[in-house]
Amino acid sequence: MLSDSLIRSVKRSDRPRKLSDSGGLHLLVAPNGGRYWRYSYRFNGKQKTLALGIYPEVSLARARARHLEARRLLSDGIDPSVERKAEGKTFEIVARQWHGRWMTDRHARHAHYVLKRLEADIFPAIGSLPVSEIPASAFRDAVQKIEKRGAVDIAKRALQTCGQIMRYAVANDLADGNPVADVKPSDVLKPHRRRNFARVTAQELPSLLRSIDGYVGSQHTRFALQLMTLTFVRTSELIGARWSEFSSTARRWDIPGERMKMRTPHIVPLSRQALLLLEKLQQISSGRELVFPGDVDSTKPMSNNTLLFALYRMGYRGRMTGHGFRGVASTILHEQGWPHQHIELQLAHQERDDTSAAYNHALYLKPRAEMMQAWADHLDLLRREEISETKASPA
């Protein structure tokens, strides 16, 4: 018969050890120090083992109680392993329970995005599996599928979220172990190298928006930064914009291929906020062809450095660049659950050959327009929150 003092005194060894209690109940001590309650029994002539929990989360007394219940089922001709599986909860059920508890001290918007990512990427893959029987390989396959579509950051976060859910399952006796605990993103996801442009975090974005709105320099510069936040095009594409490229009726901005990095046309659906901004710009354009003319020579676009130096003057040297708006938008839109392909098309990241170029730039225009309007509305919400927090701060 086991005792708590005996269990606590057991030291690690190179091989698994089995400490017997009675009636087939035993404690399996793993090389890593983990202690797992097991019940060995025979059913229909076959040797079987039932997991009863992890010590010390499941105490000796509790393990004996579970063991007794399993033996009662066995005496009634019921396989306790099958009975437990029938009553077992799926990963999706447990994940939603975890989310309900986890979200209590999280921002509502962030909590919504986490659940949305689970619903889009994880539940279809493993949501129906019993939470106590999911192997590490199932989580690996699920996040590698996300990685294949290019969403490496989302794949890493999904793996981390799955680890939290499984830890919750173990703590609440819904699973005996956490198969994600010892899996690092680098173990299952390919190294991802990319050029890093300075950019603010999502948490810093509201303050940046407020700084841009209050910029006291050139009106054209302020409007350019505001349009950049709404459209997240490349700096060269923004400053070279011509009025002939915009259509308020069609609510879109058609950038010709010769002005694009990929040398193929690009369509930017325009939100209500972007259209209103363009109306203000037209009032100060004085009939010029360029939307953002240079200060010295109005027949040439403003300099690439104009926006960068404006950010410097606002205190964002080394913290934000024109290209940074693209990264911030991509990160937030992915977190909000917008389809990766729609985001990549809007960023004009897609590799396109000459044959498909005439078609691909116009793909998913309706959902992309919805996404761009939602993005503009999100920026307005961030501005309101920033103003509200500023008013609430003590003087």
VENWO-V513232 format. One record per residue. RES is the residue in one letter. SS is DSSP state (H for helix, E for strand, C for the rest). Layout:
RES/SS
RES/SS
This chain:
M/C
L/C
S/C
D/H
S/H
L/H
I/H
R/H
S/H
V/C
K/C
R/C
S/C
D/C
R/C
P/C
R/E
K/E
L/E
S/E
D/C
S/C
G/C
G/C
L/E
H/E
L/E
L/E
V/E
A/C
P/C
N/C
G/C
G/C
R/E
Y/E
W/E
R/E
Y/E
S/E
Y/E
R/E
F/E
N/C
G/C
K/E
Q/E
K/E
T/E
L/E
A/E
L/E
G/E
I/E
Y/E
P/C
E/C
V/C
S/C
L/H
A/H
R/H
A/H
R/H
A/H
R/H
H/H
L/H
E/H
A/H
R/H
R/H
L/H
L/H
S/H
D/C
G/C
I/C
D/C
P/H
S/H
V/H
E/H
R/H
K/H
A/H
E/H
G/C
K/C
T/E
F/H
E/H
I/H
V/H
A/H
R/H
Q/H
W/H
H/H
G/H
R/H
W/H
M/H
T/H
D/H
R/C
H/C
A/H
R/H
H/H
A/H
H/H
Y/H
V/H
L/H
K/H
R/H
L/H
E/H
A/H
D/H
I/H
F/H
P/H
A/H
I/H
G/C
S/C
L/C
P/E
V/H
S/H
E/H
I/C
P/C
A/H
S/H
A/H
F/H
R/H
D/H
A/H
V/H
Q/H
K/H
I/H
E/H
K/H
R/C
G/C
A/C
V/H
D/H
I/H
A/H
K/H
R/H
A/H
L/H
Q/H
T/H
C/H
G/H
Q/H
I/H
M/H
R/H
Y/H
A/H
V/H
A/H
N/C
D/C
L/C
A/C
D/C
G/C
N/C
P/C
V/C
A/C
D/C
V/C
K/C
P/H
S/H
D/H
V/H
L/C
K/C
P/C
H/C
R/C
R/C
R/C
N/C
F/C
A/C
R/C
V/C
T/C
A/H
Q/H
E/H
L/H
P/H
S/H
L/H
L/H
R/H
S/H
I/H
D/H
G/C
Y/C
V/C
G/C
S/C
Q/H
H/H
T/H
R/H
F/H
A/H
L/H
Q/H
L/H
M/H
T/H
L/H
T/H
F/C
V/C
R/C
T/H
S/H
E/H
L/H
I/H
G/C
A/C
R/E
W/H
S/H
E/H
F/E
S/E
S/C
T/C
A/C
R/C
R/E
W/E
D/E
I/E
P/C
G/H
E/H
R/H
M/C
K/C
M/C
R/C
T/C
P/C
H/E
I/E
V/E
P/E
L/C
S/C
R/H
Q/H
A/H
L/H
L/H
L/H
L/H
E/H
K/H
L/H
Q/H
Q/H
I/C
S/C
S/C
G/C
R/C
E/C
L/E
V/C
F/C
P/E
G/C
D/C
V/C
D/C
S/C
T/C
K/C
P/E
M/C
S/C
N/H
N/H
T/H
L/H
L/H
F/H
A/H
L/H
Y/H
R/H
M/C
G/C
Y/C
R/C
G/C
R/C
M/C
T/C
G/C
H/C
G/H
F/H
R/H
G/H
V/H
A/H
S/H
T/H
I/H
L/H
H/H
E/H
Q/C
G/C
W/C
P/C
H/H
Q/H
H/H
I/H
E/H
L/H
Q/H
L/C
A/C
H/C
Q/C
E/C
R/C
D/C
D/H
T/H
S/H
A/H
A/H
Y/H
N/H
H/C
A/C
L/C
Y/C
L/H
K/H
P/H
R/H
A/H
E/H
M/H
M/H
Q/H
A/H
W/H
A/H
D/H
H/H
L/H
D/H
L/H
L/H
R/H
R/H
E/H
E/H
I/H
S/H
E/H
T/H
K/H
A/H
S/C
P/C
A/C
